[in-house]
Amino acid sequence: MKKYVHETMYILRPDLSEDVVTNLTTKFETLLRDTGAIDIQVQNQGKKRLAQLIRKQRDGIYILMNYQCDGSQIAVLERSMRITEEVIRYMTLKLEIKEKRAKTKAATNDKPISD
């Protein structure tokens, strides 16, 4: 099974209190952990101006989550975000982890070129 790093950015309504924002981020983080995601990092980026109106909102609270999973957890997370009224937009990106390759034929690459 390939390992992937996923990044989910979601935007919450700007009128939410700090307690509600904390509860929602904890809810989504717990949901990921319970479904098998590891290495979960959550970053609250604060309130920012949106490029365009989304659900009649001009501002939004941006939350960034980075985590490692096989991909089956994404559908569960996005379904939960879709039915949560406080979330006005979300997006998930997937990046493949590249493993370091051992250097082969290092001795042949270090030979000087003769003219």
Buried (B, 14 or more C-beta within 10 A) or exposed (E): EEEBBBBBBBBBBBEBEEEBBEEBBEEBBEBBEEBEBEEBEBEBEEBEEBEEEBEEBEBBBBBEBBBBBEEEBBEBBBEBBEEBEBBBBBEBEEEEEEEEEEEEEEEEEEEEEEE
